Amino acid sequence: MEPLTEVCGHNEQLSRATGFDLGFAAHHVKVKLDLSKVQDCLHRVREMYENATPLQPCMGCKDCQGLNQIIELLQPPSPEIFQTS
């Protein structure tokens, strides 16, 4: 994806009532498909899926941190939240 920075006509075409509106254009790129790499990835995913225990997160991995935050949000509330004093 590439931003469309050239504007034909007036610059106010980029301004909307809701804010700035910048378009993007896709460019097709031919990529040689290496099926052996796809098969290797599928085997690794299957091993992870079938693993009885989840993999340990990598130190500093933003994906692991994000996933942990989602998991924490989805945890049921602890019972002491509902107890009154």
SVG drawing of the C-alpha trace seen along z (x, -y; Angstrom):
<svg xmlns="http://www.w3.org/2000/svg" viewBox="-22 -24 35 56">
<polyline fill="none" stroke="black" stroke-width="0.4" points="0.0,0.0 1.2,-3.4 -0.3,-6.8 -1.8,-8.9 0.0,-12.2 -0.6,-13.8 -3.9,-15.6 -5.5,-16.8 -7.2,-20.1 -7.7,-21.6 -6.2,-20.4 -9.6,-20.5 -10.3,-17.2 -8.2,-15.7 -10.2,-17.5 -13.4,-16.1 -15.8,-17.1 -14.4,-14.1 -10.7,-15.0 -8.0,-14.2 -8.7,-11.7 -5.7,-10.2 -6.2,-7.5 -4.0,-4.5 -3.3,-2.6 -2.3,1.0 0.4,2.2 0.5,5.8 3.8,7.6 4.4,11.0 5.9,13.3 7.3,16.8 5.4,19.3 7.7,21.7 5.4,24.5 8.1,26.2 8.2,23.1 4.4,23.1 4.4,26.8 7.1,26.2 5.0,23.4 1.9,25.5 3.8,28.3 5.0,25.8 1.5,24.5 0.1,28.0 2.8,28.8 1.9,25.6 -1.8,26.4 -1.4,29.9 0.9,28.9 -0.6,29.6 0.9,26.5 1.1,23.1 4.4,21.7 6.3,19.3 6.1,15.7 9.3,14.2 10.9,11.4 10.0,8.1 7.7,9.5 5.0,7.0 2.6,9.7 3.0,11.8 2.4,8.7 -0.7,7.8 -2.0,11.3 -1.4,11.4 -3.4,8.1 -6.3,9.6 -6.2,12.7 -6.2,10.6 -9.2,8.6 -11.1,11.8 -10.5,13.4 -13.6,13.6 -13.7,11.1 -12.4,12.4 -15.0,13.2 -13.7,10.6 -15.0,7.9 -18.5,8.9 -18.1,9.1 -19.3,6.2 -17.8,5.1"/>
</svg>
